[in-house]
Amino acid sequence: MIRVTVDAVIIGAGPNGLVAATALARAGWSVEVLERRDVAGGAIGSVRTPKGYVHDWGSAFYGVLHTSPVLRELGLDRRVPWAHTSSPVGATYRPGEPGVVMRRTATETAQELGEDAAAWLDTVAWWERLGVPLFAAMMGPIGAPLPLAKVLARATPRELVATARTLLEPVEDWTRQRYRTEAARMLFAANATHADIGVDVAGSTPAAMLLAMAAQQHGMPVPVGGADVLAQAMVEAAEEAGVVVRTGVDVTEVVVRGNRAVGVRTADGGGVGARRAVVADVAPTILARDLVGEQHLPGPWLGQLRRHRYTSGYFRLDLDLDKPAPWTDERLRDAMVVHVTGDLDELALSQAQVRRNRLPDQPQLILGQQDRADPTRVPAGAASLWVECHCPADPPVTDWTERFADLITERLEAHAPGLTASIVERTVTSPNDLQRLDPNLVGGDVGGGSATVDQMVVFRPVAGWSSYALPVAGLYMCGAASHPGGGVHGLCGRNAAKTVLRTSRFRRAT
Ligand SMILES: Cc1cc2nc3c(=O)[nH]c(=O)nc-3n(C[C@H](O)[C@H](O)[C@H](O)COP(=O)(O)OP(=O)(O)OC[C@H]3O[C@@H](n4cnc5c(N)ncnc54)[C@H](O)[C@@H]3O)c2cc1C
């Protein structure tokens, strides 16, 4: 039974849903957000253990958010107490040998990089002059001429062609020709492991560039207290704008009448009517199959949607320690994110195994040491490691999760001898566990679908339908599966809200 009718119903209180809701409410719309979990925030959440450790079960680091206009628009810069370490990112690639760290300023990082100092400063200078407006243009609404004009105004035609090549070049080649030392190469290239793009694959340079340069420019901030402090701040911004956020409400159907979305039904037998828009922060495959129903969607659109590929999952470990990790390279003790990768060859081989649905022999590890900046997250004197790596959701082996967790722990022990002895508790989260926590994380895919070049920009998530509107009037997508993709930046939601408002101008509310 329809309980209430509002201008817009948002399905899902992930960061993109909350950002879209806030934008619509600020435009004067009445907006309800319906979230199936008991807590809002999507894949931004924290669990507090009985022993006093805080585990961010999903996202953990918010460098990319700090490149996004959403940070200030929602007041997240002032609502959230952000914490930093002196080193946003580090990498260790050979057991027993020194690794490398980035520092808070480019000049300090250059000092760490010896003979690659000048090349690092060149990269940063390029980022500040051309990279920042270029990425802003690439991640904003598609077809918006103004941001693109800003990029064109700053560069010569030859520079633009060279930049286009950089955007397509595999990051292993880009770093090999740009940096002489393995340290600089790994400091930069290991950032590509956050996406699913192999370092030997076209399009991996922009993936690494965004993360590396965001970290150099903004650090790798974490919220004091846990990631859920950020989620609460997003809810606060939405509610301040007048949005009603309801948790524990599972949307089971988008109601379509005469090819128009007019509301939603919920698992408790209720529903909410939508005068102007239903905006779904929901994986598009689930939206089409389970919520809208394929009978309401045109065959060619469904055909293109079937080409949308999800990618490998994330495997997560939380290691509660009785003291900080004993890294061989002591500089890593203060790095917020540590990449444990091996060299470029090992990295490429491992990524290829995952793409072929195999468990990697040498998992590519992304580690977080949030408590180094925020000691409130652990008992006094203790520490924790937030660990993630790509792996298939369903590799062709049985009972693999604990053995894979052992392999990861052994790999860490090689870079931090003595670590295993200081583990108080180990919590394993498999890719399928992630999907159980949030159905948008299909097979543990944290980015709403592969970020390879054939799935980005105008191809995302359905070729030719990258404007957030679906082929049902009044129905829109705003989640990470839409342009510009995964990560906590809120831009999918922000861009989607712009489309919703623009489209609604052509149709009077009834
Ligand atoms: C383990 C992990 C680590 C990550 N690390 C980082 C990181 O460090 N930094 C970073 O920037 N990004 C990171 N990410 C990625 C980032 O969290 C996601 O890309 C981002 O959360 C996507 O936001 P979203 O709003 O599109 O969707 P989600 O965050 O997935 O939120 C969608 C919401 O919709 C709800 N929902 C779905 N279906 C329904 C329904 N039918 N009815 C009601 N509610 C529904 C879900 O319960 C969920 O709350 C990570 C993700 C994971 C899982």
Ligand as a Chemical Component Dictionary entry (heavy atoms), coordinates in Angstrom:
data_LIG
# 
_chem_comp.id                   LIG 
_chem_comp.type                 NON-POLYMER 
_chem_comp.pdbx_formal_charge   0 
_chem_comp.three_letter_code    LIG 
# 
loop_
_chem_comp_atom.comp_id 
_chem_comp_atom.atom_id 
_chem_comp_atom.alt_atom_id 
_chem_comp_atom.type_symbol 
_chem_comp_atom.charge 
_chem_comp_atom.model_Cartn_x 
_chem_comp_atom.model_Cartn_y 
_chem_comp_atom.model_Cartn_z 
_chem_comp_atom.pdbx_ordinal 
LIG C1  C1  C 0 35.876 -3.555 0.867  1  
LIG C2  C2  C 0 35.719 -2.235 0.148  2  
LIG C3  C3  C 0 36.747 -1.300 0.168  3  
LIG C4  C4  C 0 36.611 -0.079 -0.476 4  
LIG N1  N1  N 0 37.583 0.870  -0.316 5  
LIG C5  C5  C 0 37.356 2.128  -0.750 6  
LIG C6  C6  C 0 38.179 3.193  -0.329 7  
LIG O1  O1  O 0 39.079 3.020  0.512  8  
LIG N2  N2  N 0 37.935 4.441  -0.834 9  
LIG C7  C7  C 0 36.917 4.674  -1.720 10 
LIG O2  O2  O 0 36.752 5.820  -2.167 11 
LIG N3  N3  N 0 36.077 3.670  -2.108 12 
LIG C8  C8  C 0 36.265 2.417  -1.624 13 
LIG N4  N4  N 0 35.374 1.410  -1.919 14 
LIG C9  C9  C 0 34.330 1.629  -2.950 15 
LIG C10 C10 C 0 33.147 2.427  -2.447 16 
LIG O3  O3  O 0 32.805 2.065  -1.131 17 
LIG C11 C11 C 0 31.948 2.214  -3.374 18 
LIG O4  O4  O 0 32.326 2.438  -4.713 19 
LIG C12 C12 C 0 30.828 3.174  -2.983 20 
LIG O5  O5  O 0 30.348 2.854  -1.690 21 
LIG C13 C13 C 0 29.689 3.091  -3.972 22 
LIG O6  O6  O 0 28.646 3.888  -3.494 23 
LIG P1  P1  P 0 27.143 3.709  -4.002 24 
LIG O7  O7  O 0 26.349 4.731  -3.332 25 
LIG O8  O8  O 0 27.146 3.657  -5.478 26 
LIG O9  O9  O 0 26.690 2.241  -3.535 27 
LIG P2  P2  P 0 26.795 1.449  -2.182 28 
LIG O10 O10 O 0 27.807 2.029  -1.286 29 
LIG O11 O11 O 0 26.962 0.026  -2.592 30 
LIG O12 O12 O 0 25.373 1.659  -1.500 31 
LIG C14 C14 C 0 24.189 1.128  -2.033 32 
LIG C15 C15 C 0 23.144 1.031  -0.935 33 
LIG O13 O13 O 0 21.903 0.657  -1.522 34 
LIG C16 C16 C 0 21.276 -0.282 -0.669 35 
LIG N5  N5  N 0 20.319 -1.049 -1.455 36 
LIG C17 C17 C 0 20.591 -1.842 -2.520 37 
LIG N6  N6  N 0 19.467 -2.411 -2.976 38 
LIG C18 C18 C 0 18.460 -1.946 -2.195 39 
LIG C19 C19 C 0 17.049 -2.166 -2.169 40 
LIG N7  N7  N 0 16.445 -2.978 -3.055 41 
LIG N8  N8  N 0 16.293 -1.523 -1.234 42 
LIG C20 C20 C 0 16.877 -0.681 -0.337 43 
LIG N9  N9  N 0 18.216 -0.458 -0.307 44 
LIG C21 C21 C 0 18.990 -1.076 -1.227 45 
LIG C22 C22 C 0 22.413 -1.112 -0.135 46 
LIG O14 O14 O 0 22.067 -1.793 1.062  47 
LIG C23 C23 C 0 23.480 -0.041 0.093  48 
LIG O15 O15 O 0 23.388 0.515  1.379  49 
LIG C24 C24 C 0 35.451 0.192  -1.234 50 
LIG C25 C25 C 0 34.399 -0.731 -1.239 51 
LIG C26 C26 C 0 34.505 -1.916 -0.531 52 
LIG C27 C27 C 0 33.343 -2.859 -0.483 53 
# 
loop_
_chem_comp_bond.comp_id 
_chem_comp_bond.atom_id_1 
_chem_comp_bond.atom_id_2 
_chem_comp_bond.value_order 
_chem_comp_bond.pdbx_ordinal 
LIG C1  C2  SING 1  
LIG C2  C3  SING 2  
LIG C2  C26 DOUB 3  
LIG C3  C4  DOUB 4  
LIG C4  N1  SING 5  
LIG C4  C24 SING 6  
LIG N1  C5  DOUB 7  
LIG C5  C6  SING 8  
LIG C5  C8  SING 9  
LIG C6  O1  DOUB 10 
LIG C6  N2  SING 11 
LIG N2  C7  SING 12 
LIG C7  O2  DOUB 13 
LIG C7  N3  SING 14 
LIG N3  C8  DOUB 15 
LIG C8  N4  SING 16 
LIG N4  C9  SING 17 
LIG N4  C24 SING 18 
LIG C9  C10 SING 19 
LIG C10 O3  SING 20 
LIG C10 C11 SING 21 
LIG C11 O4  SING 22 
LIG C11 C12 SING 23 
LIG C12 O5  SING 24 
LIG C12 C13 SING 25 
LIG C13 O6  SING 26 
LIG O6  P1  SING 27 
LIG P1  O7  DOUB 28 
LIG P1  O8  SING 29 
LIG P1  O9  SING 30 
LIG O9  P2  SING 31 
LIG P2  O10 DOUB 32 
LIG P2  O11 SING 33 
LIG P2  O12 SING 34 
LIG O12 C14 SING 35 
LIG C14 C15 SING 36 
LIG C15 O13 SING 37 
LIG C15 C23 SING 38 
LIG O13 C16 SING 39 
LIG C16 N5  SING 40 
LIG C16 C22 SING 41 
LIG N5  C17 SING 42 
LIG N5  C21 SING 43 
LIG C17 N6  DOUB 44 
LIG N6  C18 SING 45 
LIG C18 C19 SING 46 
LIG C18 C21 DOUB 47 
LIG C19 N7  SING 48 
LIG C19 N8  DOUB 49 
LIG N8  C20 SING 50 
LIG C20 N9  DOUB 51 
LIG N9  C21 SING 52 
LIG C22 O14 SING 53 
LIG C22 C23 SING 54 
LIG C23 O15 SING 55 
LIG C24 C25 DOUB 56 
LIG C25 C26 SING 57 
LIG C26 C27 SING 58 
# 
